[in-house]
Each structure stands twice: as C-alpha cells, then as structure tokens.
Amino acid sequence: MNPFLRCLPLAALTLASLCGDARAWSDPGQSITPEMKTRWTASEPRDWANESFAIAEAVKTGYCAMLGDSCNMPGSSVTISLEYLEANQPVVKEQLQKAGVRLARVLDTAFGN
C-alpha cells in the first residue's frame, strides 16, 4: 500500500475529532509540560513517522489488517463512528500536541532561534 494512503484515515480521524467538541480543543497546548516538550523533541522526523505508523497499526485504530509484515486496509473503508472518535480522541489530541511542539522546534532551528 502507498505510505501516503496509510495516513489518510488518521487525517480523517483528526479532522473528525476536531470537529466534535470544540471546547476540548480550545487550548491543546494547555496541558503540555516542559518534560513532554523535551521528550517529544528528542527524536527526528523519521522517528515521528514511525510513531504515527505504529498508531495506525494498532488494533484499536482499526486501519490495518496485518498479513505478515504488511499492513493492509481492512476491507474497502474504515468506518469512523462516535464511539470510535471517543475512544481515539486522546491519541489524536496528543499527536496534535506533539506536532505543534515538533514544528516549533523545526522552525526555531530553521530560523536560528
């Protein structure tokens, strides 16, 4: 499967979660501690991609039907129900927080801050 296509369900989950309860997302950086920032920026973009892929491979995510080492789509589509969103919202929130912290690090490095 094309690696880009593997990311599409996670992107759909992210958007659906964001559109759910706006109050839960009013300040996603509010709960980020200095320790979390240090841990999240101690790795490289390749590690971040592998981390996201591991989430996609997790059974509760429902994106993969593992056949040996291959992660294949389970059927023709992934159904994202309200229960599914509620179960995965903490993962989505943390991934968005990590993305913000990591993007800030990349931009600080690029612009010499």
Protein Blocks (a to p, Z undefined) as FASTA:
>chain_A
ZZklmmmmmmmmmmmmmmmmmklmmmmmlmpcfklmmmmmmpcfklmmmmmmmmmmpmkl
opaccehjbccdehjbdcddfklmmmmmmmmmmmmmmmmmmmmmmmmmmnoZZ
